[in-house]
Amino acid sequence: MPYEYYVFLEELNDIFRENIRKFKNISIIININNINKSNLNKALSIIKFSQTYKIPFYIINNYQMSIKYNADGVFLSSNNKQLKRPLQLKQSFKIIGLAHNQLEYCKKKEQLCKNIMVSPLFYNTKYSINKILGVNKFNLLTSNWNVKICALGGVNSSNIKKIRMTKARSLAGISFFQKKSPLLRNSKGLL
């Protein structure tokens, strides 16, 4: 079963364009922090790129924008606790969530997430060393989860093979897709 890949984008540059097109099972998660003209223009360029190359895309925490721009779904961050959702969602609309612990997992299940990203698997600058799950804690945390699991956080060329030791069948990131990595030259053999 091939892995799925998710990349978080706020802005599209040439390296992202080049790396993203190398993957067959990739989706883009569009991060629009403040809805101002500049951010909206950046988001619209990512949406246009996604639609041109038939790459699924999701918008973070915003059902209305996801529907308006015909997104493939919505991504619900771990701090999104809202249970209300629009009634008029297309059949193929997917809800993806992010959880750091069992309590957040339960909330994402209530929000009807079919794919849940678990973070942070590996060390990154966003989290202290004490918050890193590592492979063993990641497996213990997700052992009874009955949804698709996605690994997020600190994925790089030196630890990517460790994802095979987890229940995750997809991975997500930002910096991993930003670099011109030898692994990205042949994305078919990535995992």
Phi, psi and omega in degrees: 000122183290146177286153173256151181233141177232135177236132177271128181230138169250334183209144182258126176235178186297323180294316177300314181304313182295313183291319183296320183290349179281345184260144177270321184254056182245146175230153180251135175249117187266124181258112176244098183290299179245132180274087171239175186300318181296311180295322179295320178296320177296316180296318180295326177291324176293318179298316179298316177301314181299315181291323179298317183261012178054047178258124178300144177222152182230148178248137185285125170056026183218094179297318184299314179292326178298319179288314182303318184260015175057045178289161178283346179173194180230147176252124180256116181291168183294333179272000176276113183251000186293137179258342180288140175214155182299148179279334186261066177259140178293155185304323184274001181295127182249146176244121180247143181230171178234132178225145176250347183204180184295321180298315178293327176300314180299320178295319180293327176294320176297328180277005177067034176287132179264341179225128182238126176274136180245130186219153351265130179286312181241169181296138169210169186289344182286331184239150176287163182299332180288339182268352182290133181282312188074172185296314184295310179296322178301312180295320178295316181298318186263005188301324182254012180281134181249048174226171173291137182250137178236133178274134182219141172106112173074015180290127177214180186295337181275341182240002186298327180293337179293340180297333177299337181276003180249175177281351183295138176239015174206162177221153182225155178181182177236296188295329180300323182272354181277337189261155173274090184260146176299331178295327182282347177294323178235079187292344180295328182260019184298311179231000000 
